[in-house]
Structures are given as structure tokens and as C-alpha cells.
């Protein structure tokens, strides 16, 4: 895999999480229901990995 084509972005309260579904229901639940709250409470840091070609600012 060519890692230079990837971008890692830390989740923030302004991050728009677009609909998707992974194979793990627990991960889906955490990302959509808990990740922003945990980050705001300083209990966790969540990052997302994207292909740079799909990012508007990359």
C-alpha cells in the first residue's frame, strides 16, 4: 500500500461524518454515537484515514 496517498485527520466537533457501515457494529456505534463526546471530554482521540484524492483540501 502506498501510504503517501493517505491522509490522517483527527476528529473534531466540526467533523462531518458521512454515512458508511463497516463490518463491526461496535465501531459504527462508537464513531457515530460516542467519538465526539469522548473527544470533548478528553477521554479518547479518534482519527480517520482517507485517500487524499477524495479530500477537498489535500
Backbone bond lengths (Angstrom), bond angles and torsions (degrees), N, CA, C in turn:
res aa  C-N    CA-C-N  psi(-1)  N-CA   C-N-CA  omega(-1)  CA-C   N-CA-C  phi
1 X - - - 1.446 - - 1.531 108.61 -
2 X 1.299 116.25 136.57 1.462 122.16 178.83 1.531 108.76 -89.30
3 X 1.337 116.07 98.24 1.466 120.99 -175.82 1.527 112.84 -67.89
4 X 1.310 118.06 -16.81 1.466 119.86 178.00 1.523 111.68 -68.67
5 X 1.316 117.49 -13.62 1.471 121.62 178.47 1.528 112.18 -90.29
6 X 1.335 116.24 -0.04 1.461 120.69 -177.34 1.524 111.28 -106.63
7 X 1.325 115.23 152.22 1.461 121.56 174.63 1.519 107.99 -129.32
8 X 1.326 116.49 135.82 1.459 122.30 176.56 1.517 107.60 -106.22
9 X 1.324 116.24 127.31 1.460 121.46 -177.39 1.524 108.75 -127.73
10 X 1.314 116.30 128.44 1.459 121.11 178.48 1.525 109.60 -76.72
11 X 1.301 116.03 133.63 1.454 122.58 178.03 1.521 110.07 -62.25
12 X 1.320 116.63 139.92 1.464 121.36 174.22 1.530 108.00 -132.95
13 X 1.308 116.19 173.16 1.462 119.28 -179.68 1.525 111.72 -64.89
14 X 1.344 117.46 -20.64 1.460 121.50 179.08 1.529 113.42 -91.44
15 X 1.324 117.44 -6.87 1.463 120.76 -177.85 1.518 110.35 -63.92
16 X 1.327 114.89 128.87 1.462 120.26 174.34 1.523 107.76 -91.69
17 X 1.322 116.38 118.65 1.457 121.19 179.04 1.523 106.98 -96.90
18 X 1.315 115.10 110.16 1.462 119.92 -178.05 1.519 109.81 -79.49
19 X 1.324 116.82 150.29 1.470 120.66 -177.12 1.529 112.90 -58.30
20 X 1.294 115.00 134.96 1.451 123.83 171.67 1.515 106.59 -162.81
21 X 1.316 116.96 168.71 1.464 120.74 177.71 1.515 108.22 -141.89
22 X 1.331 115.19 122.54 1.460 119.08 173.80 1.528 108.41 -96.36
23 X 1.293 116.65 176.19 1.468 121.43 -175.59 1.529 112.87 -71.55
24 X 1.331 117.57 -17.68 1.466 121.39 -176.53 1.532 110.80 -103.02
25 X 1.317 117.07 109.94 1.462 121.04 179.95 1.524 112.19 -59.83
26 X 1.341 117.26 -35.59 1.466 120.45 179.09 1.530 111.14 -61.93
27 X 1.328 116.64 -40.21 1.470 120.03 178.94 1.523 111.05 -68.15
28 X 1.321 117.09 -41.26 1.465 120.53 176.39 1.527 109.99 -58.99
29 X 1.316 116.32 -46.99 1.460 121.42 -179.17 1.517 111.71 -61.48
30 X 1.318 117.06 -43.92 1.460 119.96 179.74 1.520 110.83 -63.17
31 X 1.327 116.99 -48.80 1.460 119.99 -176.07 1.524 111.95 -62.47
32 X 1.314 117.38 -45.46 1.470 120.51 -175.99 1.523 113.91 -83.56
33 X 1.328 117.66 -27.70 1.469 119.74 -172.54 1.525 114.19 -108.72
34 X 1.326 118.34 -28.31 1.465 119.87 -168.91 1.522 115.87 -123.26
35 X 1.318 119.16 -28.26 1.470 122.25 -168.82 1.526 112.91 -56.38
36 X 1.317 117.78 -47.65 1.474 119.80 -178.39 1.525 111.08 -66.16
37 X 1.324 117.37 -40.69 1.464 120.71 178.48 1.534 110.14 -62.72
38 X 1.326 116.79 -47.08 1.469 120.54 -179.77 1.524 110.59 -60.86
39 X 1.329 116.71 -39.50 1.464 119.92 179.81 1.530 110.23 -67.25
40 X 1.325 117.77 -43.79 1.471 121.35 179.28 1.519 111.84 -62.47
41 X 1.324 117.40 -32.11 1.466 122.85 179.63 1.532 112.18 -89.05
42 X 1.340 116.74 4.71 1.471 123.37 179.48 1.529 112.54 60.54
43 X 1.347 116.12 34.77 1.461 121.15 178.79 1.520 112.02 -101.01
44 X 1.337 117.93 -16.49 1.467 121.36 -178.62 1.524 108.86 -161.50
45 X 1.311 115.24 158.44 1.462 122.26 172.42 1.518 106.57 -125.17
46 X 1.311 116.41 126.78 1.455 121.96 -178.76 1.521 109.18 -114.75
47 X 1.315 115.62 133.08 1.461 121.33 175.73 1.520 108.62 -120.66
48 X 1.328 114.62 151.63 1.461 121.03 175.99 1.526 107.48 -117.59
49 X 1.319 115.56 147.76 1.459 121.75 178.04 1.528 107.64 -112.60
50 X 1.334 115.49 130.24 1.454 121.41 -179.02 1.523 110.07 -128.97
51 X 1.315 116.27 154.64 1.453 120.53 165.82 1.521 106.79 -75.36
52 X 1.323 116.79 127.84 1.466 121.26 -175.98 1.527 112.55 -55.85
53 X 1.321 117.80 -33.50 1.458 119.52 -176.69 1.523 112.76 -64.44
54 X 1.329 118.24 -16.19 1.460 121.19 178.91 1.523 113.26 -97.81
55 X 1.315 118.11 -1.34 1.456 121.80 178.71 1.516 109.93 -94.12
56 X 1.312 116.55 137.72 1.466 120.76 -178.00 1.528 111.32 -73.75
57 X 1.331 118.01 -27.87 1.464 120.77 -174.79 1.522 113.52 -103.41
58 X 1.334 118.68 -0.15 1.480 121.20 -177.72 1.518 111.12 -80.24
